């Protein structure tokens, strides 16, 4: 040993040799055991160093010196280990390190980025543990995990990127989105906003099905390239924030804009994407054209969640497709509120029938010649606990879509027929009113309408001739097969069949003569043309007169809808129209108000 290594250190400071000796003495090691430990320590391929309680290197092995690029182990002695392997730059790591040195913590492991004197950077897994025995030093070991970390990084890249387009995939997109929402709200200098273009290729499935998945994959790769170019140009024009282009699956892509500056920025990006995708793609001499539908969302980060942002983007993408495809559509809170309301109604419609939330009101059908109420039309109302009283135009379309119109229609028909019989019992001397009930075409397809009507008529005791079923013109004119057979069976039963809103649909007059129809209800748009009584439009009157005459020659009666003035009623009467319906006579009213009209010529006040 040299004099330097054996001699005392500075005044009051023990030399490294003396420190090692004290540690060994405390552990009760024999000289031979000490030699064995020293030999193993020196020969170990794992980088190790012995530290005192202050964190100073007492001894280091050659592997430790080689790892840190030192010429020899002695060059590291008396150096602060925390500086050598970066254990003091982060508060959490420094605190754990100090706890091990003081003996209050048994072990600590962390991974640190280490830089060698030559500039090479490596990742070291550092382990700190007290030596056995009380009052001893601390053993520090460092394992080079650079290769392991690099492999992990490559695997993560494969896991987080799409194999076809090499773009970030859905997992990385949502990871980046979550990070953007979390950091943008607090970073100084951030706009505190975020933007998203969510796009779907129009007609991509047809390309995949006809040309094969190989061509489809190459097209997706080409699309990814153009999207990336658009994002890069947008980022160069406005360096603030970052742009992430990702493939979310199938033919769905997303462009995320962090620190967006407003709706205009995201709309410009969507426009450039559409323009880029409209140019034909040349794939090995094969030219393909595609378009895209894009949902655009831009909003403040505060109060925004990843789920909420994606729901808004998905909804807006659906609007873009619904509006005609090959376009971008901006998220509209008002339109979305209508969609949410529609979804809420759809989810509660079926149970509402069972809970008795529906009721019927009735609007009189009045003979134009004598002003006597001939019948009534049953109109359903939904007393919704959240949205109040809803008219049919708010929920009938939804009911037709989800099939609940069958259950609702049966309830309406049964309730209306029962009410008609009750009026007859209450007014036995007056001519009975016929009951007109609207029927959706899906009721004809999804249920045995003929059996339902027969059962309800038998149950309530209403005469078939006093029941009138109304179907829209488009539904009746398009009837064939089962619907036509059902209408014919109902007519043979004695039930009256009426075409509602006549004149607004197919108007196939030749087909009309072959249908089992007994009543035409003229759409209100014709009657509204009679409103200017001082300067009437002769064409309107000519058209209505022609339809009335045609109906009469076919043996049909005619009811005019939306009669609001006495002048309109007079002109319709002069033309020869049979019945009128509208606010001139009454709005739709509860059943007890209809009792006042039975046998009465005077119109009911609205």
FENNORFEN-V652569 format. One record per pair of residues at least 12 apart in sequence whose C-alpha atoms are under 10 Angstrom apart, sorted by the first residue. I is the first residue (numbers start at 0). J is the second residue. Records with the same first field share a line. If there is no record, write none. Layout:
I->J  J
//
This chain:
3->16
4->16  17  73
5->17
14->57  77
15->49  50  51  55  56  57  58  76  77
16->57  58
17->57
18->50  51  57  58  135  136
19->49  50  51  57  58  135  136
20->33
21->134  135  136
22->51  130  131  132  133  134  135  136
23->130  132  135  136
24->135
25->131  132  133  134  135
26->130  131  132  133  134  135
27->132
37->60
38->60
39->60
40->58  59  60  61  62
41->58  59  60  61  62  63  72
42->60  61  62
43->60  61  62  63
44->60  61  62  63  142
45->60  61  62  63  66  140  141  142  143
46->59  60  61  62  63  64  65  66  67  123  125  139  140  141  142  143
47->59  60  61  62  63  64  66  125  126  127  138  139  140  141  142
48->60  61  62  63  64  72  75  76  80  127  137  138  139  140  141
49->76  80  127  129  130  136  137  138  139  140
50->76  77  78  79  80  100  127  129  130  135  136  137  138  139
51->77  79  80  100  101  129  134  135  136  137  138
52->97  99  100  101  102  129  134  135  136  137
53->79  80  81  97  100  101  136  137
54->77  78  79  80  81  82  96  97  99  100  101  136  137  139
55->75  76  77  78  79  80  81  82  136  137
56->73  75  76  77  78  79  80  81  83  136  137  138  139
57->73  75  76  77  78  79  80  136  137
58->72  73  74  75  76  77  78  138
59->71  72  73  74  75  76  138  139  140
60->72  73  75
61->73
62->140  141  142
63->75  139  140  141  142
65->115
66->113  114  115  121  123  141  142  143
67->83  84  113  114  115  116  117  119  121
68->114  115  116  117  118  119
69->115  116
80->139
81->93  96  97
83->113  114  115
84->110  111  112  113  114  123  124  125  139  141
85->110  111  112  113  114
86->109  110  111  125
92->107  108  109  110  111
95->107  108  109  127
96->108  109  126  127  128
99->127  128  129  136  137
100->127  128  129  135  136  137  138
101->129  134  136  137
102->128  129  133  134  135  136  137
103->129
104->127  128  129
105->127  128  129  130
106->126  127  128  129  137
107->125  126  127  128  129  139
108->124  125  126  127  128  139  140  141
109->123  124  125  126  127  141
110->122  123  124  125  126  141  142  143  144
111->123  124  125  141  144
112->124  145
113->143
120->145
121->143  144  145  146  148
122->141  142  143  144  145  146  147  148  149
123->140  141  142  143  144  145  148
124->140  141  142  143  144  145
125->139  140  141  142  143  144
126->138  139  140  141  142
127->139  140  141
128->140
155->171
156->168  171
158->170  171
159->171  172  174
160->172  245  246
161->245  246  247  248
163->216  217  219  220  223  246
164->216  217  218  219  220  221  222  223  224  245  246
165->220  223  224  245  246
166->220  223  224  227  243  244  245  246  247  252
167->243  244  245  246  247  253
168->244  245  246  247  248  252  253
169->245  246  247  248  252  253
170->245  246  247
171->243  245  246  247
172->243  244  245  246  247  253  254  255
173->245  247  305  306  309
174->305
175->243  255  257
176->193  195  243  255  256  257  304  305  308
177->304  305  306
178->305
179->191  192  193  240  241  255  256  257  258  300  305
180->192  193  257  258  299  300  301  302  303  304  305
181->300  301  303  304
182->300
183->240  257  258  299  300  301
184->258  299  300  301  302
185->300  301
188->239  258
189->239  240  257  258  259  260
190->239  240  257  258  259  260  261  299  300
191->257  258  259  260  298  299  300  301
192->240  256  257  258  259  260  261  297  298  299  300  301  303
193->240  255  256  257  258  259  260  261  262  265  296  297  298  299  300  301  303  308
194->242  254  255  256  257  258  259  260  261  262  264  265  266  295  296  297  298  299  300  308  312
195->242  243  253  254  255  256  257  259  262  265  266  268  269  293  294  295  296  297  298  308  309  311  312
196->244  252  253  254  255  256  265  266  268  269  272  292  293  294  295  296  297  312  313  315  316  327  328  329
197->245  246  247  251  252  253  254  255  269  291  292  293  294  295  296  309  311  312  313  314  315  316  327
198->246  247  250  251  252  253  254  269  272  273  291  292  293  294  295  312  313  315  316  317  319  326  327
199->247  248  249  250  251  252  253  290  291  292  293  294  313  316  317  319  320  324  325
200->219  222  249  250  251  252  276  289  290  291  292  293  324  325
201->250  288  289  290  291  292  320  324  325
202->250  288  289  290  291  324
203->215  218  219  249  250  288  289  290  291
204->249  250
206->218  287  288  289
214->282  283  285  287
215->250
216->249  250
217->280  282  283
218->250  280  281  282  287  288  289
219->246  249  250  251  252
221->276  280  281  282
222->250  252  272  275  276  280  289
223->244  245  246  252
224->244
225->271  272  275  276
226->243  244  245  252  253  254  268  271  272  273  275  276
227->242  243  244  245  254  272
228->244  272  275
229->242  244  254  268  269  270  271  272  273  274  275
230->242  243  244  254  255  256  268  269  271  272
231->243  244
232->268  271
233->256  264  265  267  268  271
234->256  268
237->259  260  264
238->258
239->256  257  258  259  260
240->256  257  258  259  260
241->255  256  257  258  259
242->254  255  256  257  258  259
243->255  256  257
244->256
250->291
251->291  292  293
252->293
253->293  294  312
254->268  269  272  295
255->296
256->268  297
257->300
258->299  300
259->297  298  299  300
260->297  298  299
261->296  297  298  299
262->295  296  297  298  329  330
263->297
264->297
265->295  296  297  329
266->293  294  295  296  297  327  328  329
268->295
269->292  293  294  295  326  327  328  329
270->293  326  327
272->290  291  293  327
273->289  290  291  292  293  325  326  327
274->290  291  325  326
275->290
276->288  289  290  291  325
277->289  290  291  325
278->290
289->325
290->324  325  326
291->316  319  320  324  325  326  327
292->315  316  317  318  319  320  321  322  323  324  325  326  327  328
293->312  313  315  316  317  318  319  320  324  325  326  327  328  329
294->309  311  312  313  314  315  316  317  318  319  320  326  327  328  329  330
295->311  312  313  314  315  316  319  327  328  329  330  331
296->308  309  311  312  313  315  316  328  329  330  331
297->311  312  329  330
298->330
311->329  330  331  332  335
312->328  329  330
313->330
314->328  330  331  334  335  338
315->327  328  329  330  331  334  335
316->328  329  330
318->330  331  334  335
340->386  393
341->393  394  397
342->397
343->385  386
344->383  385  386  393  394  397  398
345->394  396  397  398  400  401  403
346->397  401
347->383
348->381  383  394  395  397  398  401  403  404  407
349->398  401  402  403  404  406  407
350->403
351->381  382  383  384  407
352->381  403  406  407  410
353->406  407  410
355->381  382  410
356->380  381  382  383  384  388
357->379  380  381  382  383  388  389  407  410  411
358->377  378  379  380  381  382  388  410  411  414  415  589
359->376  377  378  379  380  381  411  414  415  418  587  588  589  590
360->375  376  377  378  379  380  415  586  587  588  589  590  591  592  593
361->374  375  376  377  378  379  415  434  435  585  586  587  588  589  590  591  592  593
362->374  375  376  377  378  435  580  581  582  584  585  586  587  588  589  590  593
363->375  376  377  432  434  435  578  579  580  581  582  584  585  586  587  588  593  596  597  602  603
364->376  432  433  434  435  558  559  560  577  578  579  580  581  584  585
365->558  559  577  578  579  580  581  584  585  596  600  602
366->558  572  576  577  578  579  580  600
367->558  559  568  569  571  572  573  575  576  577  578  579  580
368->568  569  571  572  573  575  576  577  578  579
369->572  577  578  600  601
370->568  578  579  584  598  599  600  601  602
371->578  596  597  598  599  600  601  602
372->430  431  432  433  578  579  580  584  593  596  597  598  599  600  601  602  603
373->430  431  432  433  434  578  579  596  597  598
374->419  430  431  432  433  434  435  465  466  467  578  580  593  597
375->415  419  432  433  434  435  436  467  580  587  593
376->415  433  434  435  436  437  467  468  469  580  587
377->411  412  414  415  416  418  434  435  436  437  587  588  590
378->390  391  411  415  435  436  437  587  588
379->391  395  407  408  410  411  415  436  437  587
380->392  393  394
381->393  394
395->407  408  439
396->439
398->439  441
399->439  440  441  442
400->441
402->441  442  445
403->441  442
404->438  439  440  441  442  445
405->438  439  440  441  442  443  444  445  446  447  448
406->442  446
407->442
408->436  437  438  439  442  448
409->438  442  446  448  451  452  455
410->455
411->436  437  438
412->434  435  436  437  438  451  452  455  456  466  468
413->451  452  454  455  456  458  459
414->455  459
415->434  435  436  459  466  590
416->433  434  435  436  452  455  456  458  459  460  461  462  465  466
417->455  456  458  459  460  461
418->434  459  461  590
419->431  432  433  434  459  460  461  462  465  466  590
420->432  433  434  459  460  461  462  465
421->459  461  590
422->590  591  593  594  597
423->461  594  597
425->594
426->594  597  598
428->598
429->597  598  599
430->597  598
431->465  597  598
432->465  466  597  598
433->461  462  463  464  465  466  467  495
434->461  463  464  465  466  467  468  495
435->465  466  467  468  469  495  496  497
436->466  467  468  469  470  496  497
437->467  468  469  470  471  497  498  499
438->467  468  469  470  471  474
439->468  469  470  471  474
440->470  471  473  474  475  477  478  482
441->474  482
442->482
443->481  482  483  484  485  486
444->481  482  485
447->485
448->482  485  486  488  489
449->484  485  486  487  488  489  490  492
450->485  488  489
452->466  468  489  492  494
453->489  492  494
462->493  494
463->489  490  491  492  493  494  495
464->490  492  493  494  495
465->493  494  495
466->493  494  495  496
467->490  493  494  495  496  497  517  518
468->486  489  490  494  495  496  497  498  499  516  518
469->495  496  497  498  499  500  516  518  519  520
470->496  497  498  499  500  501
471->497  498  499  500  501  503  504  520
472->497  498  499  500  501  502  503  504  505  506  507  511  519  520
473->498  499  500  501  502  503  504  505  506  507
474->498  499  504  505
475->496  497  498  499  504  505  510  511  514  515  516
476->498  504  505  506  507  508  510  511  514
477->505  507  510
478->510  514
483->514  515
484->515
485->515
486->514  515  516
487->514  515  516
488->515
489->515
490->514  515  516  517
491->515
494->516  517
495->515  516  517  518
496->514  515  516  517  518  519
497->515  516  517  518  519  520  555  556  557  558
498->511  516  517  518  519  520  521  522  557  558
499->518  519  520  521  522  558  560
500->519  520  521  522  523  524  525  559  560
501->518  519  520  521  522  523  525  546  557  558  559  560
502->519  520  521  522  523  524  525  543  546
503->521  522  523  524  525
508->546  549  550
511->550  553
512->550  553  554
516->553  554  555  556
517->550  553  554  555  556  557
518->550  551  554  555  556  557  558
519->546  547  550  551  555  556  557  558  559
520->556  557  558  559  560  578  579  580
521->543  546  547  557  558  559  560  561  576  579
522->558  559  560  561
523->559  560  561  562  580  581
524->539  559  560  561
525->539  540  542  543  559  560  561
526->539  540  543  559  560  561  562  563  567  568  570  571
527->539  560  561  562  563  564  567
528->540  543  567
529->562  564  566  567  568  570  571
530->562  563  564  565  566  567
531->566  567
532->564  565  566  567  570
533->566
540->570  571  574
541->574
543->559  571  574  575  576
544->570  571  573  574  575  576
545->574
546->576
547->559  571  574  575  576  577
548->574  575  576
550->576
551->575  576  577
555->577
556->575  576  577  578
557->575  576  577  578  579
558->571  576  577  578  579  580
559->571  576  577  578  579  580  581
560->578  579  580  581  582
561->579  580  581  582  583  584
562->578  579  580  581  582  583  584  585
563->579  580  581  582  583  584  585
564->581  582  583  584
565->583  584
567->579  583
568->580  581  583
581->605
582->602  603  604  605
583->602  603  604  605
584->601  602  603  604  605
585->602  603  604  605
586->603  604  605
587->605
588->603  605
//
